[in-house]
């Protein structure tokens, strides 16, 4: 009963809001870090990546993604503004996952440091 009410509310909201509200061009959130992982390995990688890390301020977004592979280790990659800056296979051993996350963090920090000007230019902030 409750789920059908939620469906009707969502339909009403979608129908009555103008399309400009839903346009992705109108929504800019700088410094957003999102995760699109789907397995426990990907979740451990993301948690180890973010554990105690204060990402530098910059005009861009970071996305952590994953493609599971049960035989040769999951592939994880990190994108900054849709540019892949880190990609590697991650095994199933927690210590190895932590090491890969630390390596990825260093690469992401270096990428942001080296490209701060161009990242700001992309958003027209300079």
C-alpha positions in Angstrom: 0.0 0.0 0.0 2.7 2.5 1.0 4.8 1.8 -2.1 2.0 2.5 -4.4 1.4 5.9 -2.7 5.1 6.7 -3.2 4.8 5.8 -6.9 1.9 8.2 -7.3 3.8 11.0 -5.5 6.8 10.6 -7.7 4.6 10.6 -10.8 2.9 13.8 -9.7 6.2 15.5 -8.9 7.7 14.6 -12.3 4.6 15.7 -14.2 4.1 19.0 -12.5 7.6 20.3 -12.3 8.9 22.1 -15.4 11.6 20.3 -17.3 14.1 23.1 -16.5 14.1 21.8 -12.9 15.4 18.4 -14.0 18.0 19.8 -16.5 21.5 18.7 -15.6 22.9 21.9 -17.2 21.3 23.9 -14.4 22.9 21.8 -11.6 26.6 22.4 -10.8 28.0 21.0 -7.6 31.8 21.5 -7.4 33.8 19.2 -5.3 31.3 16.3 -5.4 32.7 12.9 -4.7 30.4 10.1 -5.8 30.7 6.3 -5.8 29.3 4.0 -8.3 30.5 0.7 -6.9 28.4 -2.4 -6.8 30.3 -5.0 -4.8 31.9 -5.4 -1.4 35.4 -5.1 -3.0 34.4 -1.8 -4.6 32.9 -0.6 -1.3 36.1 -1.4 0.6 38.1 0.4 -2.0 35.9 3.5 -1.7 36.0 3.4 2.1 39.8 3.1 2.2 40.1 5.8 -0.4 38.0 8.2 1.6 39.2 7.1 5.1 40.8 10.2 6.7 41.2 11.9 3.3 40.4 15.6 2.9 40.3 16.1 -0.9 41.7 19.4 -2.0 39.2 22.1 -3.0 38.9 22.3 -6.8 36.3 23.0 -9.4 35.4 19.5 -10.4 33.9 16.2 -9.4 35.4 12.9 -8.5 33.6 9.6 -9.3 34.7 6.2 -8.2 33.5 3.3 -10.4 33.8 -0.4 -10.5 33.3 -3.4 -12.9 33.2 -6.7 -11.0 35.2 -9.6 -12.2 35.2 -12.8 -10.1 38.2 -14.4 -11.7 40.9 -11.8 -12.1 39.9 -9.1 -9.6 37.5 -6.2 -9.9 38.4 -3.2 -12.1 38.1 0.1 -10.3 38.7 3.5 -11.7 38.5 7.1 -10.7 37.3 9.8 -13.0 37.7 13.6 -12.5 35.2 15.5 -14.7 34.9 12.3 -16.8 38.6 11.9 -17.3 39.9 8.6 -16.1 42.9 9.4 -13.8 43.3 6.0 -12.1 42.3 2.5 -13.3 43.5 -0.9 -11.9 42.4 -4.3 -10.9 41.8 -4.9 -7.3 41.9 -8.3 -5.7 39.9 -9.6 -2.9 42.4 -9.3 0.0 41.5 -6.4 2.3 45.2 -5.3 2.8 45.7 -5.2 -1.0 42.5 -3.2 -1.5 43.8 -0.7 1.1 47.1 -0.4 -0.7 45.4 0.2 -4.0 43.2 2.9 -2.4 46.2 4.7 -1.0 47.9 4.6 -4.4 44.8 5.9 -6.1 44.5 8.7 -3.5 48.1 9.9 -4.3 47.4 9.8 -8.0 44.2 11.8 -7.6 45.9 14.4 -5.4 48.7 14.7 -7.9 46.3 15.0 -10.8 44.4 17.8 -9.1 47.6 19.6 -8.1 48.9 19.4 -11.6 45.6 20.4 -13.3 44.1 22.9 -10.8 44.2 25.8 -13.3 42.7 23.8 -16.2 40.0 22.4 -13.8 39.1 25.9 -12.8 39.1 27.2 -16.4 36.6 24.5 -17.4 34.0 25.9 -15.1 34.7 29.5 -15.9 35.7 30.4 -12.3 39.0 32.1 -13.2 
